[in-house]
Amino acid sequence: MPLVSVVVPSHNRARLLRRTLRSILAQHLTDLEVVLVDDGSTDETPQITNGADPRIVVIRNQEPGGVSAARNRGIAAARGEWIAFCDDDDLWSPDKLSRQLMAAERTGAGWVYSGDVNIDDKLHVLSGGPPNDPQDVMALLPRWNPIPPVARTSWCARKFWRPSAASIRRSGAPRIGTCGFASRARVHRPAFGNRWSPIGFTRETR
């Protein structure tokens, strides 16, 4: 059983997905699996994943069901003690998972999150930085979804974090929500020029 399952939903993003998978598999923490949910892709996504790293588990949807349904299917298939999320156009710093799990071990937290930065294709940082304090996050939990599957612009305006920055202990997932991601969020984002890269600024929340 892997320590961490990384759920990656994807739809027709083969060009970006290659680099995303490389960044996950290059983590300093190697005890992981990647649960890639190919949500009805019609591009080269199957060719990318066929015969790839054995840590990649591929689930293929014959028809696209939307990013939230794809995440939920990945969660259902995940075997790890921890579940992390990475969108198919996001990149992780090599110590993202290791630093998050060290923070969780130190504090006994059930979930952790990191800051992120907006980068261009040459990995130049355009914006972003450390995450908000846990006290601020907890204050907004009654009003906002802590792992927003869509409406990223509004969350970015509040300088909050995104799914690719979060890791959740499996035993704590029911306390966060038993319904998973809202299935009404069906649209995968288009491929813009800039990418988000969760980095090593880690906060932990009990």
N, C-alpha and C positions, 0 to 999 in steps of 0.2 A: 504494500500500500504506500503510495507516495505521501510525502508530508504536505505538499501543496498541489492543488489542482488549479490550473489557470484556464479559465473559460474565455474562449475567443470566438465571438460570432462574426461571420463574414459573408458578404454577398457581392460578388463581382469586383473584388478589390485585389486581384492577384498581384498587381504591380507593387502595392503597398504591403501586402500580407507577407511577402518574402522577408522584408526587413524587420517587420514586427516579430515574426517567428524567430529570427536570428537573435533579436534582443532578449526574448524570453529564454531561449535555450542557452544564452551566454550568461545567465545569472550565476553569481557565486554560489548560491544555494542550488544544488543540482538535483536534490531529491524532489522532483516535480514531474507532473504530467501536464500536457497541454491538451485540453478538450476543445478541439476546433469544430465548430458547428458551421458547416458549409450550407448556407441557407438558400439553396436552389441556384447556385452560381452557374452562369453559362459561359464564363471566360476560362482562363487557364488554371483556375484554382485547383481542380483535381490533379493536374499534372505537377503542381508544386508540392502537393502533400503525398503523392504516391511514392513509396519507398523512402520517405524522409526519415528523420530521427525517430527511433522507436518510442520515444517519450510522447510523441504526438498521436493522440487518439482522434480519429476523424469520424464525425457524425454528419451524414449528408441528408438534407431535406430535398425531396424531389421537387417540391414547389416552395417558393419563399413564403415564410410565415411572419416575417418581421423580426427586428432585432431583439425585442423583448422576449418573444417566444423562443428565439434561438438561444438567448442567455438561459432561460428557464430549462430548456432541454439539456444544455451543457451542465447546469447545476445538478440536474437529476442523474446525470451520468458520472459526475465527479466522484472520485474515491478518496481524495486527500482529507487530512485532518483540517486543513485550511483551504478556503476557496478564494481565489483572486480573480480579478477581471482585467482583461486587456482588449481594447477595441483594435480592429484590424488596421488602423492607421496610426496607432500610438506606439511609442518606443519606451522601454524601461532602461534606467541606468543599471549597470551590472549588480549593484548592491541593494537594489530596491527591496527585494523580498527578504534578504538576510537582515537588513536593518529593521524592517517592519516586524519580523518575527522575534528579533532580539528585544525590541521594545515591548512586544506583547508578553514575552517571557519575563521581563523585568517587572512588569506592572500587573500581570494577570489579566490583561485586557482581552475582551472578546472580539474586538475588531480594531483595525488600525488603518490609518490613511496617511498619504504623503502629499507634499506639494507637487506642482508641475510647472513646466515652462512650455511656451509656444516656440517652436523652432522651424527654421526653413529647411529646404532639401539638403543644405550643406551643414546642418546641425548647429547653425548659429542661433543663439537665444534671442528671441524677439520680445518676449514678455513673460511674466509669471514669477514664481518664487515660492517661499515656504507656505505651508498650510495655515489655516486659522487655528487658534487655540481651541483645545477640547471644550472649554467652558462655552465658547461661542457656538460651537457645533451643537452641544447638548441643549443650549437655549433655543435653537431653531428646530430641533427634531420634532416637537409637537406640530410644527407648521409646515415643514418641508420634508420631502423624501430624502433620506440621507445618502442614497446612491441613485442619483437622477439618471434615468435611462435616456431621456430626451431633454429638450429645452435647455441645452447647454449654455446658450447665450445668457439666459437669465441667471444661471448659476455662476457663470464666469463673472458677471457684473457684480456678484456678491463675493467674489474672490473665494469661492468654495471649490471643492474638489469634485472629481468626475469618477466614473466607474473604474477606470484604469488605475486609479490611485488607491483603491480600497482592497483590503484583504479581511476576510471574515472567518472566524473559527466556526467549524461546522456545528459544534454543539451550541453556539450562540445564535445561529441563523434563525431558529424559530422565534427568538425573542425580538429579532429585527423585523420579521414579517414572514408569515407562512405562505403567502401568496406569490412570492417571487416578484419579478418585474411585471409591470402593468402591460397586459397583452395588447392594449389599444395603441401602444407605441410601436408601430409597424415599420416605420420608414428607416432604412439604413441611410446614413449621411452620405452626400456626394463627396467625391474626392477633391478636396481643396488643396491648395499648394502648401499650406502650413500644417504641421503636425504637433501633437501634444506629447510631451515626454515627462511622465512621472519620475521624480528624482528623489534623492535621498533625504529630503527634509521630512522626517517622520513624526507624527503625533499619534498618541495612543489614547483610546477612550474605553473606559470600562463599561 
